[in-house]
Amino acid sequence: MRIRRALAFPYRPAAGQCRPDCVIIRVDTDDGLTGWGEAYGADGMAALTCRAFDTLIAPRCIGQEVGEDIGLAQTIGAILHALGGSGPVAFALAGLDVALWDLAGKRRGQPVHALLGAKRAVTLASAVRLDYASLAAGSEPPWTQATLAGHAGLYLAGATLSQLQAARRAFPGAALMLQPPRPWRADAFMTRAAALRELALAWVEDPLWPLGDHTAQAALRARAGLRLAGGQLCLSRADAWRQMDAGAIDVLQISPTRLGGLSAAIGLAQHARSAGVDIAPLALGEGPGYLACLHLATALAPEALVCVHAPGASPALCGPAAAPGGNGARAPETPGLGADPDPDLLEAGQQRFHEAVA
Amino acid sequence: MKITAVDTLLCRLPVVHREGIPSLAGVPRKDFEMLLVRISTDSGLVGWGEAFAHYGTASTVQLAVERLLAPRCVGEDPRNLNRLVERLEQDLFRIGRTGPVAHAMSGLEIALWDLLGKSLDISVNQLLGGARVPSLRCYASLPRYGAADAVVHDCKTALARGFDAIKVHEIGVEELQACGRFMAANPGVDYMIDANCPWSLDEALHICALLESGPPVKWLEEPLKGPDDYRGLVELRRRGGIPVAAGENANEVHDFALMSQSGAVDFAQPSVAKLGGIGALLRVLDLLRDTAVQFAPHTPFLGPALVASLHVCAARAPDTFVECYFLDTPGNPFGAWTHPQDGRLRVPDGPGLGADPDPELLQAVAARD
């Protein structure tokens, strides 16, 4: 089976879905199968990730044999090693890798979690992401007890200390995870540490500016007495390993659409286990990236709390299987990732993206 | 002074081939792509920078400048360089610490230094305390031919043009043996090998064993597959017996602290056009101070990125050996400053980088698509 076509589509979710842009990857083989993947496209990256895929990745995919071995993204990544272990080229490669796993599952008639070694799907505990950065200044967060229903926790993105304290009062028993609005300098973080400790957070994510000094973060972690998470912002697989080895984090957040796809996630999860680091897959979005994370968690970390977006007002790109519900997340049992993007929704999301840019 | 526009110009410099057609990342190299970042201001001064754009990545870097950087710069005073760069780093930390967005930021940063110097009517090396030397020694950095005859012939050409140091990019045993024989016959010529990340540790150790019987190798560059596998480099350095160089693919400045502290390299090779510009080179130099690691910046560039590196070396590291890409590009609009004489490049002393492009040549090589 050879790759006949490899495409990248920028996708903007419908208004009210509260999800960032992403990039959907499509890989067609000459035996008529189609694999779907997803690459990181938030923070203004969708156009760049698509450009990198179209100009650098797709031409190196066409005509390539894909079979049992899911190594094409790593092979191309080795050729393009000068273009960054993170950033648009790396994101595009991660999306390709996810699509190749979807293809492999479809070819073998098995769900991806089975390819990864799981016997069956399980219901995963989830934390729902609440985006404080999207609130109008001074407005009260709209979230209620119903927001938490079916979830084990809240993943608070961009919340300030006072917003966090309010969330703790409103949801006394829930696991609370904080993604700070932006990392702090060490002294600024330490002045907040006591207040953060009182909130009994499940973790604080990437707290230290400048980023990347894992030894400094390890020292801070010991002083602050807080559980820290990281991984999304790692600049390469080796960087993620170093972060774990340095003792900089308690929780590794695995984001297959950013760093190496599912292939890299296997090694990262194994290393986390051996380093005594917990795993928290980031099953964000409503497409192939979300599904990939569910399969990953099912096979490699069934006990993990997966972070999901809130259910949207509109149908999810990959249908009900990819609609982050309130009753736990569960990987589909159907072959591959288990649900393809809806062609009309994909078209509409692309159109929204292009209209917004124009 | 306010920034009125930030844009890019992609130049395709036709390469005159001396020996066969070299390749880069498996693609035949018929021309050399140089991506310029241009900052225009309301004062009429224009700053020029250059972003890493090899391997066909120019259009992605261009999008980064257009969509992510330009809107954040227009209206700012370019002389507040530190503040502007720091704000970009803080805004783009989820996407811009490495890869094409970082490359775009590097090109922008170089252009900001050019403007700062021009606004004060002094050169970038003077902004750094002044050049300690009028010119810098260079080594000829040959393209990869993958053919023993071609690379040996090119080595001869380099010596004939006055170089006394050569780096080859060959990884085949036959080519390396041919280069080794040539170097053995030309003692006194510094010899470096840049592998570009092809081998496992065992494969690299095998190559080291093969090289051991030949003439001295000043450094073996990027021998291992993972460009930031610093632990692997420590091991290779310990067991391979050949000095190791790396750094052009460092993720960020902090990687140089890791490399020097762990003993991963003998030569550190930050890239001005990838790592964050002139400020990044200065930070790396600070990290290397009082260590045994030598500074050997990555400069296979033929425009502002090379010139920016010359200013930094002349002011802060005058013994540095500068990489000079051994490609003949007669239409280069920066040719007056990037074409070595007798194996040396002189340090420009005009305002800013002191190396504005020749407008007619620029017009001729600007990509039309």
Interface residues (C-beta under 8 A of the other chain):
Chain A: A42 D43 G44 M45 A47 L48 R51 A52 T55 L56 A78 I79 L80 H81 A82 L83 G84 G85 S86 G87 P88 V89 A90 R182 P183 W209 P210 L211 G212 D213 Q232 L233 L235 S236 R237 A238 D239 R242
Chain B: A25 G26 F52 H54 Y55 G56 T57 S59 T60 L63 A64 R67 L68 Q90 L92 F93 R94 I95 G96 R97 T98 G99 P100 V101 A102 N196 C197 K225 G226 P227 D228 D229 Y230 R231 E248 N249 N251 E252 H254 A257 L258
